[in-house]
Amino acid sequence: MKSIATLLAAAFVLALAGCNTVQGVGQDIQKGGQVLEDAAKKK
């Protein structure tokens, strides 16, 4: 029973880390798109 709880806790931590990573990548892409959009508006 203890090993199952440990595995579930580890899976939960990995899932949270994965979500944060995907969210960070999404924010980076959004910022890159904003820079391109701003550059296009200046021309």
C-alpha atoms as an extended CHARMM CRD file, in Angstrom:
* protein
*
        43  EXT
         1         1  MET       CA              0.0000000000        0.0000000000        0.0000000000  PROA      1               0.0000000000
         2         2  LYS       CA              2.8590000000        2.3540000000        0.8170000000  PROA      2               0.0000000000
         3         3  SER       CA              4.4890000000        1.7710000000       -2.5690000000  PROA      3               0.0000000000
         4         4  ILE       CA              1.2430000000        2.5800000000       -4.3890000000  PROA      4               0.0000000000
         5         5  ALA       CA              0.9360000000        5.8520000000       -2.4830000000  PROA      5               0.0000000000
         6         6  THR       CA              4.5560000000        6.6750000000       -3.3370000000  PROA      6               0.0000000000
         7         7  LEU       CA              3.9870000000        5.9360000000       -7.0150000000  PROA      7               0.0000000000
         8         8  LEU       CA              0.8490000000        8.0810000000       -7.0810000000  PROA      8               0.0000000000
         9         9  ALA       CA              2.6710000000       10.9490000000       -5.3920000000  PROA      9               0.0000000000
        10        10  ALA       CA              5.5430000000       10.6820000000       -7.8820000000  PROA      10              0.0000000000
        11        11  ALA       CA              3.1160000000       10.6210000000      -10.8180000000  PROA      11              0.0000000000
        12        12  PHE       CA              1.3410000000       13.6900000000       -9.4380000000  PROA      12              0.0000000000
        13        13  VAL       CA              4.6170000000       15.6030000000       -9.1120000000  PROA      13              0.0000000000
        14        14  LEU       CA              5.6500000000       14.6470000000      -12.6530000000  PROA      14              0.0000000000
        15        15  ALA       CA              2.2630000000       15.6910000000      -14.0130000000  PROA      15              0.0000000000
        16        16  LEU       CA              2.5740000000       19.0830000000      -12.3490000000  PROA      16              0.0000000000
        17        17  ALA       CA              6.0870000000       19.5290000000      -13.6830000000  PROA      17              0.0000000000
        18        18  GLY       CA              4.9030000000       18.6180000000      -17.1760000000  PROA      18              0.0000000000
        19        19  CYS       CA              2.0560000000       21.1120000000      -17.0330000000  PROA      19              0.0000000000
        20        20  ASN       CA              4.3800000000       23.8750000000      -15.9250000000  PROA      20              0.0000000000
        21        21  THR       CA              6.7970000000       23.0510000000      -18.7330000000  PROA      21              0.0000000000
        22        22  VAL       CA              4.0730000000       23.0880000000      -21.3850000000  PROA      22              0.0000000000
        23        23  GLN       CA              2.6790000000       26.3120000000      -19.9610000000  PROA      23              0.0000000000
        24        24  GLY       CA              6.1370000000       27.8910000000      -20.0630000000  PROA      24              0.0000000000
        25        25  VAL       CA              6.6370000000       26.8930000000      -23.6790000000  PROA      25              0.0000000000
        26        26  GLY       CA              3.2370000000       28.3190000000      -24.5440000000  PROA      26              0.0000000000
        27        27  GLN       CA              4.1250000000       31.6080000000      -22.9010000000  PROA      27              0.0000000000
        28        28  ASP       CA              7.4390000000       31.7550000000      -24.7710000000  PROA      28              0.0000000000
        29        29  ILE       CA              5.6900000000       31.1580000000      -28.0910000000  PROA      29              0.0000000000
        30        30  GLN       CA              3.1180000000       33.8070000000      -27.2520000000  PROA      30              0.0000000000
        31        31  LYS       CA              5.8380000000       36.3420000000      -26.4270000000  PROA      31              0.0000000000
        32        32  GLY       CA              7.6370000000       35.5120000000      -29.6840000000  PROA      32              0.0000000000
        33        33  GLY       CA              4.4290000000       36.0410000000      -31.6200000000  PROA      33              0.0000000000
        34        34  GLN       CA              3.8760000000       39.3530000000      -29.8950000000  PROA      34              0.0000000000
        35        35  VAL       CA              7.3720000000       40.5200000000      -30.8940000000  PROA      35              0.0000000000
        36        36  LEU       CA              6.6940000000       39.5650000000      -34.5180000000  PROA      36              0.0000000000
        37        37  GLU       CA              3.3340000000       41.3150000000      -34.4370000000  PROA      37              0.0000000000
        38        38  ASP       CA              4.8660000000       44.4810000000      -32.9910000000  PROA      38              0.0000000000
        39        39  ALA       CA              7.6070000000       44.4350000000      -35.6330000000  PROA      39              0.0000000000
        40        40  ALA       CA              5.0120000000       44.0820000000      -38.3960000000  PROA      40              0.0000000000
        41        41  LYS       CA              3.0280000000       47.0360000000      -37.0470000000  PROA      41              0.0000000000
        42        42  LYS       CA              6.1210000000       49.2650000000      -37.1190000000  PROA      42              0.0000000000
        43        43  LYS       CA              6.6360000000       48.7370000000      -40.8630000000  PROA      43              0.0000000000
